[in-house]
Amino acid sequence: MLTDYYGFREPPFLMTPDPRMFYASSVHSRAYAHLLYGLAQREGFVVVTGEVGAGKTTLIERLCGELDPAGFAIARVSTTQVSGDDLLALVADAFGAPAEGPKATILRGIMAALRSGAGQDRRHLLIVDEAQALSPAALEELRMLSNVAEDGRALLQTLLLGQPQLRRLLASPDLDQLRQRVLASYHLGGLSREETHAYVEHRLRAVGWDGWPAWEEEALDLVHRHSGGIPRRINRLCSRVLLGGALERSDELTVPMVEATARELEEDLSGGQPSPADAGSGGGGGGLAAPGGPPGTFGQTVAAVAALAGLAQRIDALERVVARRERTFNRLMDLFAERGGGRDR
């Protein structure tokens, strides 16, 4: 629908990481510089952390796209919660070594693969995604692999990607030896307000945007506020705003459109359940008592009034969301009818 109405070559805000859409923000440029510095050391570990959707995978996709395949053998492992032995099997499989059998057999296969590549003057790079899910024992297995060397040269370098919990995990006293092998580390934060503006326009221009539809500057400010500057959250919100704009045939994307869409997304995620703040405390213990009344009665009354006020606000917000969705649904039905040659009357 976005490509049909606004004339984009493809949707600009897909969730799937796409190195073609890479935006060199200040935080992503610094992270990339840390990656290049770490790779130049040819050994040890490089660590990149960030919130879910901060752009870690896109960053690594760009790096892999720029590395010479003749000079690098790259293996990628995306972990959930695996034991040390299972992790070794995943690494072996990623490098094309036998992944079954006793642990000693798997280790010999990995070392043979590493030494074979070194003989062809290829460096081996292991990328471990979602590394915050690894156990200390599994991380220790990776540290042991980093010891594999030939002629005084390390045969394996490892990139650890993960959520902020990975930093806390690496701070464990049990992983002191691994920390000593971390040559570069960077944490990806959110984009600034100005960079959020530039990021949205960058993604749009990449698919053929020529300024239509226009964005209110305050609307992009609101995108930053609701997303925290996290790229995936920006993509999700902007994609839905554009869809609403296309359905309503809008030439400008405004503050009310962004606010309404952000509220819809929040409702979608919460399932319509009231937040604890909306529910009110409602407890009698410790409440103020009205003169001559039973203990806690006044406090309960105040809590009930506050809860009713919050409920009224929530109902009003839900009614606005329902009305917007009804308009969207009706517009979709009109579009389907137009494409199908008209509605049956």
N, C-alpha and C positions, 0 to 999 in steps of 0.2 A: 504494500500500500504506500509506503514511503517512497519507493522508487517510482510508482505510478504517478502519485500526485505531485511530489516535490522534484521529481526528475533525477534522483540520486542514482548513481550506477549500481550501488549496493547499499544495504543498511549500514549506517555509520557507527552504530553503537552496539555491535554484537558482543556477547559475553566471552566468546572464545578468544584466547590470546592470539593476537595477530601482529607479527613483527613489522608488517607494512604500515601499521598504524602507530608505530612507536613514536612517542612524544618525548623529546629530550628536555624534561623539566629539570630544575636545579637538583632535586633529590635523585632523579634517575640518572642524570649525568654523573653525579658524584659516585653513585653506586656502580655505574659502568666503569668509571675510572678505577675504583677499588678492584673490580673484577680483572681488569687488564693488568693492574699492578701485581695482583696475586698470581695470575698466570705467568707473568714474566719471571717469577721466582722458580717456576718449574717443580715445585714440591709442596708438601704440606696441604693445609686446608684453607679454603676461602669460604666465609659465612655471609649469607645475605638473609636478613629477616624482614618481616613486614606483616601488617594486618592482611587478612584474607582480602584479595582483590587489589592489593597495593601495586601490582605490576611486576612481581618477581618472575613469573613465568615468561611474560613478554620480554623482559630484560634478558633472560637466558636464551630465549628463542633468537633474539637479535644477535647475541654473542655467538651462538652456534652457527648462525647463518653467515657470519663473517670469518669463522675459522676455516683454514684450508683443510679440506677432507684428506688430502694426501699427507698432511703433517699431524693430524689428530685422529685418534680413535676415541670416539665419544660414546660412553654408555650412560643410560639414564635409568634411574630406579625411582619409582614413586612408592613410598612406603605407607603402610597403615600402622599396625602394631605387630611387628614381626620379631622373632627371636634373633639372636646373633647368628645362629646356624642358617636360619631361613634367609637372612640378609645376604650371607655369603653365597647362597644358591642363586639369589636374584642377581648379584653382581656377576657371578660366573656366567649365567645365562645371557646377561647384557653384553658381555665381552665375547660371547660365542664359545665359552669353555663348557665342559660337562658340568651339569648342575645337579646330578644325582650321585648317590653313594655316600660313603663316610666323609666326615668333615675333612680329614687329611687329603682324601682324593680330590675334593672340590678345591681346596687350597692349592694343591699342586697344579690343577688345571688352570686356575687363575694366574699363578706365577708363570706358567709356561706361556699363556697368552700374552702376558705383559712383556716377557723377555723376547718373544717372537716379534712383537711390534717394535720393540726397541732396536732389534736387529735391522729393521726396515726404516730406522730413523723416524718412527712415529711416536708421538707422545700420547699417553693414555689419560683421559679425563673422565672421571666418574662424577655424575651429577645426581645428587640424592634429594628428591623433593619431599616435602612434608616431613622433614627430618625431626621435627619436634615430637613425632610419635615414636621415635626410636627409644629403646631402652638403653641405659648406660652400658650394658653388656654388648649390645649391637654396635654402639658407637666405638667401644673398645676394639671390636673386630675391625672396624674401618681404620682405627689408628694403627693396628698391627699391619694391615695391608700397606699403609703408607711407609712402612719400614723396608718394603721390597725395593732393592736397589741393584744396580749393575755398574761396575767400574766407577763406584762412588757417585752414581747418578740415580735419583729416585725415578722409579718407573711408573708411578701413579700419583696423580694430583686429584683432589676431591673438592667439589663445591657442595656445600650444605645449604639448602634453601628451607626456610621454615617460618612459622608464625612466631610471635614474640616469645612464646613459651620456650623456644629453642635456646634463647639467650640464658634463661634461668636454668635450663637443663645443663648447658655447658659450664655454668658457674658451679656445678656440683664439685665438692672436694675430690670425688672419685675420678673426675675427668681432668685432673690437673695436667697429666701428660699430653692429653689431646689438645688442651688449651694452648700449651706451649708450641704446638705445631700450627696454630691458626695464624696465618701471615697477613690476612686482611679480613676485616669484618665491617659490615655496614647495615644500618637499619633504615628501611624505606618508610618514611613518613608520608602524610597526605600532602596534596598540592596546596599551595597558597590560593587565596581568592583570585589574584591576577592570573596565576597559572591554570586555575580551573577554567577561567574564561578562555585562555589561549588553547587549552586542551580540547575543549568543546569545538572551537572553531577549527582547530587542526584536524580533528576527526571528520568534521563536515566537509572541509575543503578536499580531503583525501578521496571523497566519493562524488565530487563535482558540485558542491555547494557554491553558489555565486552571491550569497547574501539573502537569498529567499528560501525559507522564511527568515525574517529578521528576529533577533532576540532582544528583548528589553535587557539593558544592563543589570537592572535590579533583579530580573528573573534569573540571570546567571549567578548573581550574588546568592540568591536563594538556593540554587543548585549546589553551590559550595557549602552553604550552611547545612543543608539536609544530607549531603554526602560525606562531609568531613574531608573532602578533597581526595577520597579514595577512588581511583579510576573505575573499578568495577561498579561501585555504587553510582558514580556519575553516569556511566553507560546505561545502567538500569533505569535511572530516573529520566535521563534525556530521551531514551528510546520511547518510553511511555508518553512523555510530553509531545514528542514529534508525532506519535500515533494519534494522540488526541487532536493535535493541530491539523493533521491530514483529514481526520474524520469530520472536523468542524470547518474545514476549508479555510483555515486561518492563515493570514499573511504575516502574523507576528505572534511570537510566543511570549506570553506575559507572566507577570507575577501571580495572578490568580490561577493561571493554568498550572504553573509549577507547584503552587501550594496545594491545589486540589489533587494533583497527581501524586504528590508526596504523601498526602493523607490516604489516598487509595492504596498505595503500596504498603503503608503502615497497617492499614486494615487487613490487607491480604496476608501479611506476615503474622499478625496477631490473631487472625481468625475471628476478629470481632470481640475478643475477650477484653474486659475492662482491665486497666492497669491497677496495681495495688493502690496508687494514689487516688484513682477514681472510686475505688471500693470503699474508702474511708476506714477508720479504725473500728468504730462500732462497739468497742469493748467497754464494759462497765467498770473494770478495775481501775482505780486511780482517777476516775472522772470527777469533775466538780459536782457538788450537790446543790440543788436549789434549797433555799431556806425551808425547813420543815418537810422536805421531800426525802425519799429514800436515797441512800448513797449511790452516786453514779448516774442518777436520772438526768441531771442537767447536761453532763458530759455526753450521755447517749443521745440526747436531743440535738445537741450541737453537731455531733457526728452524723446523725441521720439527715439533718438539714443540709450539711455539706455534701453528703453522698447524693441526695436528691438533686442538688444544684449541679453537681458533676455529671449525674445521669442525664439531666436535661440538656446540658451542653453536648454530651456525647450523642444523644438522640438527634439533636439539631445537625451535628456534623455528619452522622450517618444518613440523614435525609438528603443532605447536599450531595453526598457520594452516590446515593441511589439515583438521584435525579440526573447526575452527570452520566452515570452508567447507562441509564435509560436512553439519554440522548445519543450516546455512543452506539448502543444497540440499534436504535432506530436508523442511525446513519449507515451502519453496516448493512442493515436490511435493504435500505435504499440502493446502496452500491451493488449488492448482489442482484437486486431486481434490474438495475440498469444493465448489468452484464448479461443477465438472463433474458433480456428482451421485454422486461416489464412485468409487473405483478399481475396475478389473476385477481380480477375484481369481482 
